[in-house]
Amino acid sequence: MPLHFELVTPAKLVRSEEVHMVVVPGTEGEFGVLEGHAPFMSTIRDGALQIFATANGAPEVIQVRGGFAEVGEKGLTVLAEHVEG
């Protein structure tokens, strides 16, 4: 089953899609989120958000600055202070 992923900034919804996995640059280190991940919350550091559309595909990389990530029943939401590009 896919993971529902949303990337949001204070200004707009940047992404809302179904993906295989997202690797988030957490302040305590990177962590990967798949469908069914336990509820979790983390602040994020400046770095690369890696979005894997499929299990074996190469990741799409988006640079983010600050914010936090929340995993809940509806999937993963990353609230970034700033997104490059």
C-alpha positions in Angstrom: 0.0 0.0 0.0 1.2 3.5 -0.8 2.0 6.1 1.8 0.1 9.4 1.6 2.6 12.2 1.7 2.1 16.0 2.0 4.7 18.7 1.9 3.5 22.0 3.2 5.0 25.5 3.8 3.4 28.4 5.5 2.5 29.8 2.1 1.1 26.7 0.3 0.6 23.0 -0.2 3.7 22.0 -2.2 2.9 18.3 -2.7 0.1 15.8 -1.9 0.6 12.4 -3.4 0.9 8.6 -2.8 4.5 7.4 -2.6 6.4 4.3 -1.5 8.7 5.9 1.1 10.0 9.3 2.2 13.4 9.8 4.0 13.2 12.9 6.3 16.2 14.8 7.6 15.2 14.8 11.3 17.2 16.7 13.9 18.2 13.4 15.5 19.1 11.9 12.2 17.4 10.8 9.0 14.4 8.5 9.2 12.4 6.6 6.6 8.6 6.5 6.6 6.6 3.7 5.0 2.9 3.1 5.0 1.8 1.8 8.4 4.6 3.6 10.4 3.7 4.2 14.0 2.5 7.7 14.9 5.6 9.9 15.3 6.6 13.5 15.4 10.0 15.1 14.8 11.6 18.4 14.2 13.5 18.6 10.9 16.9 20.1 10.1 18.0 21.8 6.9 18.6 19.1 4.4 17.4 16.8 1.7 13.9 15.2 1.7 14.1 12.0 -0.4 10.8 10.9 -2.0 10.7 7.4 -3.4 7.7 6.9 -5.7 8.4 3.2 -6.0 10.3 0.6 -4.0 13.2 0.3 -6.5 13.2 3.8 -8.0 15.7 6.6 -7.5 14.5 9.3 -5.1 13.4 12.7 -6.0 15.3 15.1 -3.7 13.8 18.3 -2.3 15.8 20.7 -0.1 13.9 21.8 3.0 14.8 24.2 5.8 13.4 23.9 9.3 10.0 22.7 10.4 8.7 19.4 11.6 7.3 16.1 10.3 4.3 14.2 11.6 3.3 10.6 10.9 -0.3 9.9 11.7 -3.3 7.8 10.5 -3.5 9.7 7.3 0.2 9.4 6.4 3.2 11.7 6.6 3.0 15.5 6.7 6.1 17.6 6.5 5.7 21.2 7.5 8.8 23.0 6.3 9.6 26.6 6.9 11.1 26.8 3.4 11.3 24.6 0.4 14.0 25.2 -2.3 12.7 25.6 -5.8 
